[in-house]
Amino acid sequence: MSIIPGMNVLHLFTLGRIPVGATLGYLILALFYSSSLFEWGVGFGLIAIFALTLSLLVHEFGHALAARYFRLSPRVTLVGWGGVCHHLPAQKDGHSAIIVVAGPLAGLVLGLAAVAAQHAFADELHRRQLFAMTLAQLEYIGVYWSLVNLLPIWPLDGGQLFQIGLRRFLAPARAEQVTHIVGAALGVGLAIYAFTIGLQFAGLMALFIAFMNGQRMMASGARPTIARARRNTHADELLTEATQALAAGDPREALRLGHQAKSIDGLVPAQLDAAWTVLTVASARVGEWQDALDYSLRAPRIGPVFASRIEALAALGRKDEARRELSAPDAPALPPQGRAALEALVDGPLS
């Protein structure tokens, strides 16, 4: 385990090329969620933490596997309000919707599996209280939380789907503002209902979500309609150094500088294009083929990026796909020698 620099995230493990981490906030959340069950005994409290963690990981891996299918480089983090799946922006709203839906769908599958297990082991559950509590917790989180998660309250999955749907009818800025107005109102209403029926944990979470929406609502309302992007000169310096490192045959230094530049907030489109180009080409040169493919989807479709993408496809055994892209009518122009080298990688000249 290691701490990811600058992010205060403890890296736990990597599964299926998807890194998983957790923040200190998640430990606080888990202890708060399980506090009432610890009164029954340490075993019950630990089961609550286990069920919460497993359920959140299954949910977030639903998102992450869908994002990986679209080659968006996902990573999962357990945080103080649950879990989050970070990934590159999807190219289409339809892809975003699939990624969002995949999370609660995975959670429902886990919850329904727990329900099925309760029926299958009904005769034994009264003798095995810890096992019974485990299944009950998995059912509660997997089924009921997944259904609540589909409410149109940002940042719940239902709220994200609501915003995606609004973008079909409203400008993106207006869709965002309406999403947070609805999220704040429903969050307050959900908190009042939860406190009324004695669900203190759910009530506090709903209040927190309402507060987050209120902040976003005010920020989106105060945001100017026209903002002039300022070019970050430090990013330009880093990208120039990264390009020079590539030319000097030091792709790992180019990768380091490219990632450093990419992490700067507020880059203009030209800087983003340059960063993704450096990351694509440098990743291919060090043999990080999957990363090169992922980055190439965000980079401009120019010769060096295209060549690196073909190399990555060939190296990953996807030569048929590489041949199709190389022979496509809209393939970027390449120098004859470079094209011949790529054709050799995909098993011979293309007709």
Protein Blocks (a to p, Z undefined) as FASTA:
>chain_A
ZZdehklpacfbdeehiacdddfklmmmmmmmmmmmmmnojklmmmmmmmmmmmmmmmmm
mmmmmmmmnonopaddddfklpaddddddfbfklmmmmmmmmmmmmmmmmmmmmmmmmmm
mmmmmmmmmlmmmmmmmmmmmmmmmmmmmpccdfbfklmmmmmmmmmmmcfklmmmmmmm
mmmmmmmmmmmmmmmnopaklmmmmmmmmmmmmmmmmmmmmpcfbdcddddfklmmmmmm
mmmmmmnopaklmmmmmmmmmmpghiafklmmmmmmmmmmmmmmnopaklmmmmmmmmcc
dfklmmmmmmmmmmnopamlmmmmmmpmklccddfklmmmmmmmnopaaZZ
